[in-house]
Amino acid sequence: MQTFTTIADLRAALAPHRLDGRTIGLVPTMGYLHVGHMELARRACAGNDIVVATIFVNPLQFGANEDLARYPRDLARDQAMLEAEGVHYLFAPGVADMYPRPMETVVDVPTLGSELEGSVRPGHFAGVATVVTKLFNIAQPDRAYFGEKDFQQLAIIRRMAEDLAQPVEVIGVPTVREADGLACSSRNVYLSAEERAAAVIVPRALEEAERLIMAGEIDAKRLEAGVAAFLASEPLARPEVVAIRDPQTLAKIDTVGDRPVLLLLFVRFGSTKLLDNRVLGPKNAKKVA
């Protein structure tokens, strides 16, 4: 695996493959990789001739009160993990490589981006959409792979690609979980041992939602309240968002009927916020994502 830090070097490496008609898969990450990222890499390697992974801690998606410097980094470890999965190229630029001067251009998906996490992190998803667009322009991939754990982010990137006619297929990959059900996340390293043990309440809350629906609950607000109460039974858990939404548009819905619905959870343990979600409802619900 070759590692590049400049846009020009990555483009030069990919140009011959593109001329030869080889397909290119892209796996954008912020590094400090875990098994969920490795599943993205495996999917990309299985579906493309050439795979590029990127590691860039993007300052545009961090707010004024969010500690960009605290985000975990271990490039040597990440390089070894990606190489073991068969990734061909790693693009690991610095901030000056990606943003040699302050960005004047912003890509925004304002309706989807102001909902849910966007309502408490203004500008976050504009930062995500801007950097992903730039990575799409740099690598010009045929396919790009994103985890379904960050469902709102995936929905925004899909809408962005459609609206801007970006010639890339955006592929969502199901959430990879640890043995006790907790969704794999780079944020998990911030949890204390006590918080980590308590965090299993999050995937269990998804199961509780399934149970409530099976018991006949169809009112979205009552379902949200029931899941919130279940989460609050864990003293260390502070549920910030418990939302039933349309899985395509993220719009609010009133009832759970014969169509799939999305349950989104943002739950804080100490200073760490964990995200999780599940598409609930009919047996064909998983086809939505």
Secondary structure as UniProt FT lines:
FT   STRAND          2..4
FT   HELIX           7..19
FT   TURN            20..21
FT   STRAND          24..29
FT   HELIX           35..47
FT   STRAND          50..55
FT   HELIX           59..61
FT   TURN            64..65
FT   HELIX           68..70
FT   HELIX           75..84
FT   TURN            85..86
FT   STRAND          89..91
FT   HELIX           95..98
FT   HELIX           110..113
FT   HELIX           117..120
FT   TURN            122..123
FT   HELIX           124..139
FT   STRAND          143..147
FT   TURN            148..149
FT   HELIX           151..163
FT   TURN            164..165
FT   STRAND          169..173
FT   TURN            179..180
FT   HELIX           186..190
FT   HELIX           193..198
FT   TURN            199..200
FT   HELIX           201..214
FT   TURN            215..216
FT   HELIX           220..232
FT   TURN            235..236
FT   STRAND          238..245
FT   TURN            247..249
FT   STRAND          261..269
FT   TURN            270..271
FT   STRAND          272..280
FT   HELIX           283..287
//
